[in-house]
Amino acid sequence: MNTTFKDILDIFFRYLRYVIAFSVIVLGCTLIYVYGAKKVYTSKAQVLIRLGQEQMGSMQFLNNARNVYVTRREQELKNEEKIFLSDRVITAAATAILGDDARDPKTLTSVKKYLSDKLEVKALFESDTLSISFEFPNPYVAKGILDILITKYIEHHIGVYENAKELSFVKLKLDESRKKYDEALQKYTAFIDSVQIYDEKQIEFLVEKSNNLRTDLGNARAEHEYHVQKLRRAEEELKLLQPYEKYNSVEVINDRRNKLKSKLNEASLEKQNLLQKYTPESRLVLDINKEIETLQKLIKEEPERVVDSVDSRKNETYWTIDQTVIDLKTTIAGEEGKIASLTQELKGLEEDLSRNAHDYQQFTLLKKDLDLAKVTYEKYYEGFLESDLRNMSKAEQVTNISIIEDPSLNYIPNWPSKKKLFLFAGAFLAAGNFFLVMLLSMLSNTVTNPSDLNKQFDRVPLGTIPLELVPAKAGEPLSKQAISNIVAPNVRGVDVGLDYYEKNLKEFQRLYINLTLAGENEKVFLVGRSRPGEGGATISFNLAAFMANYLGKKVAFVDYLPSRVTATASGFEPVLDGKFQKAEISRVDCYRYVESRQFRHDDLKEKYAQLDILREEYDYVFCNIPPVKDSADLVFLNYHVDRILFFVEAEGTKLQVIKYNVDTLIQYGFSKISFILNKRRFYIPKFLYKYV
């Protein structure tokens, strides 16, 4: 059979979860590598090689048994390339990089190998130049190492001539000054990092703060001394007094009357003040007169009460001095804490100033040493290396080499390259997903669609029943339980949960039409399956209920298993001499076979002979038996049934198992076998399915 675009889409969406998982893994690994891999930066430079006219000829040499003509120009450029990559230049560069660590042979060898691996030199014959590049995780280090390599390459050419001793002496002095400068810079940097040096403004601020602290401390000590003396005098006075004293007096208990008198005195004084500014007829004077009259009236109404008493009472002078003593002690304690705090702060500030003075002296000495070392290094570097070495090179005719492009400082890493990695990941993702889907589809040996059955057994299925997801319980989200696995409730006369045909009338109508067209006058159908749970009993009962309710047919469902259709239903009554139990479910007469010693059949033919009786009474009869591999009575059923309805669970039943069961049925003499594909999943989305 030809594979259509629809089949390809079905396969793709069937394994979509594997495709998504594989894609997530690949993309995740790509992102981790892109953002987690160590970045590599490349520094590039170009060196021009000037060749004379005498080098522009050609030469002939034998290479691999062939005569090869190569211009001297090309050969000289190749020689320069080999010189740059030579062990002598690499060793000199590694020694300069390592310094004192170059004495270790293992370290020197490993650095030389690293330089050789990361260094790339390419001769450009068109421009007579050497293109040089070096890779390193740090762009600054990459530029520095390439600069050292080019320097050692030029020194190699200079060292070939006679004045190499003078060059070596200059280089020795330059190295010594560089070493001293590095040591001075290291000491200066370490001192700056570990010590804080104050500037002039900070020093002025600290000195001013120190003076203020001394002033505050002197004031606090003076106040403390004053309060101590005052406390001493109060304690001496307190020793001369007694807390309580005896007295004989008249106590006047007229607090309210005294308050009224006090207010009257205040009003009288206020009146005298007002008369000095205003006339007696003014509004303010009249108001104060009215207030005085009111107070006098209230005083008359308030009688004076006098009580004679002799008693002991508190000595007010004693307790006043005692409270003063307590307050002075509290004040003195606070002042002592303040004095201690100010003393500690002043001590820390003076220590900080003293330490800063000492550190500043050391800082000055280190700065002078650093400046001196820098001046010495710059003197050798600028005066000798740049000027003298350039003059020496000219004197020694080292004029055929010049740097036309200094080592570059590249801030953009050349690896990992996001563009290249994502392109590679996309290509790998497409190819990997394609092979993954192909592998899974080839490894899958289950039936997925009607075309698989038609291709394998040359039989077109009578119908295809889709898989419908239903809630496991009321109020819960959809589960992955097929409708054909619903357990029937124990209520007589209801649909036992098998009203699936009402939701899929078109499928059952098509199934009924195909069943009637498959053979004329066929009334008894055997429900076959490879294993339990493929939905044979439930779908066949739904088909019977469809015939009874929508077509008005008289249908019987005979259950020899028993299945979920009849096992959990109630209301069955004995019939046919007690060999069966009968109940009506969804207008379908259901017969349940009774296994009992009393009615054990000596002849198995008699067990299934009841189907012939039901054939005469009903329009259609569906007979449910155990799976084919577990049924030992197939040889007798062949005489009583017209056709086998073999149910296959999509993506659940293997083709080998189906073939084995079909061969078994054929061996028992069943020739009319029709497939019904149940629980089929439709993976293509509905909005896309209608276009394909």
C-alpha positions, 0 to 999 in steps of 0.5 A: 500500500502507498503511504500517504501524507495523512499516514506520515502526519499520523505517525509524527503526531503519534510519537510527538511526545518522544520528538518533544523529549528528544528536542528538549534534550538536544536543545538543552545540551546545546544551550548548556554547551553554548553558555557553559563551554569555555570561550576561546578568543583568537588574536591575529597578526600579519608579518610581511616577508620582503623578497629580493629579485634574485629570489623570484626565480623557479626551482625544480625538485622531485616530490613523490616521483613527480617533477614539481616546479615551485617558485623561489618566492613560494619556497621562501614563504614556506621556509618562514612558516616552518621557522615560525613553527620551529622548536627553537622559536616555540621553546624561546617563547615558552621560556619567556612566558614561564620565567623561572618555571621554565626550569621544570622540563615537564612544565616547559614541554607541556607549554610548548605542546600547547603553543604548537597546538593553538598556534596557526601560521599560514603563508599567503603567496599573493601578498607575501605575508604570514597570517598568524593566529593564536587561540586562548580563553583570555583575549588579553593573554592571547594577544600577549602570547602572540606578541611574544611569539612574533618577538621571538621569531624576529629575535631568531632572525637577528640572532643569526647574525654576528652581533648577537652578543650585544642583543643578548646583553640588551635583552638581559638588562631589559629582563632584569629591569622588568623583573625589578619593576614587577617585584616593585609593582607586586609589593606596591599593589599588595600594600595598597590592597591590604592598607587604607591610606587617607588623603589630605581631606580625610586627614583634616576631617579626622584631626578635626574630629579628634579635637571635637572629641577632646573638647566633648570629653573635657566637658563631660569630665567637668560635668561629672566632677560637678555632679559628684561633688553635688552628690557628696554634699546631698548625702551629707545633708541627708544623714542629718535628717530623719525620714519622718517627723512628729507635728501638732497642727491644724490641717485645713481640708479645703483643696477646692476652696483654695483653688477657687481663691487662687483663681480669684487672685489671678483674676484680680491681678488681670483686672488691675492690668486691664485697668491700666490699658482700658476704661472701666466701661470696656468689654474686657473689664466688664467680663473680668468683673463678672468672672470675679463676682462668680468666683466670690460667690463660689467661695462663699458657698464652699465652707471651710473645714478644719480638723485638729490632729496630732500625727507623724508625717513624712519629712518633705525635706528628707525625701526631696533630698533623697530623690535628688541623690537618686537623680544625681547617681543616675546622671553620674552613671550616664556621664561615666558611660559617656566618658568611657565611650568618648575615651575609647573613640578618641583612643581608636582615632588616635591609633588610626592616625598613628597607623596611617602616618606609619603606613603613609611613610611606607607607601611613599617609599614603595611608590618611589621604588616603583617609579624608579623601577618603571623609569629604568624599565622604560629607559631600557625598553624605549631607548635600547629595545626600540631604537638600538634593536631597530638600528641593529636590525638595519645594520645587520640587514634584517630588513626583510621582515616587518609587522604590518598588523600587530596582534589584535585584541578580539573581545568576540570569542570564535568558539563556541560559535552560537550560529554554527552550533545552533545550525548544527543542532537544528540539522541534528534535531531534524535528522535525529527526530526523523530517524527516531520516528522511523525507528519507533514506527518500525519497532512498533508491532501493534495495530494502529489503524485499519490499513495495518489489518488490511495489509496483514490479513487482506481484510478490511475492518467492519468498523473502527471505534474511537477511544473516548476519554471519560471522567473516572469519577464525577467532578474529576478531570478526564482520565485515560480510561477507555469508555469500553472499560466502564463497569456496569452498575447493579441496576436493572433496566438502565444502560449499565454505563454502556450508552457509548453508541448514543455518542457515536451513532455514525460509527455504529450505523456504519458498523451495522451496515458493514455487518449486514453487507458482509453476509446475508441472513447472518444472525448469530455472531461470535465475539472474539478477542486475543486477550481480556480488556479489548472491549469486545463485550462492551462494543458488541453490547452497544451494537446490540443496544443500537439495533434494539433502540434505533432499528427496532430489532429484537436482539439477544446478548449471550454471555458465556464468560461472564463479562462486565456487561452481565457480571455486575448487573442484577435482576436476572431470572432463571430460564431455559431449565435454569441453564441460563439467567435472563435480564433486559438491559437497554432493551436487549435480552441478556442471557448469562450462562450458569456454571453449576454441577447440577447442570453440568453438560455431558455433551458440550454441543448441548451447551451451545445448542441453545444458540440455535433456539435463540436464532429462531426467536431473535433477529440478531444474537451476539455470543460472548466467550473467553479469549481465543487462546483460553477458549476450548469450545471453539470446535463446537461453536463453529456449528452454531455461529455465522460469523466471528467479530474479532475485536482488536485494540489499537496500539494494544494488540500485537500483529503476531498475537492476532495472526496466531489467533486468526490461524487458530480460528481457521484451524477450527473451521471458522472461515468468516472472520471480520475485524473491528478495530477498537480504542483507536486514537486519532493523533492528528489535530482536528483543525489539521485533520480536515485538510488531509 
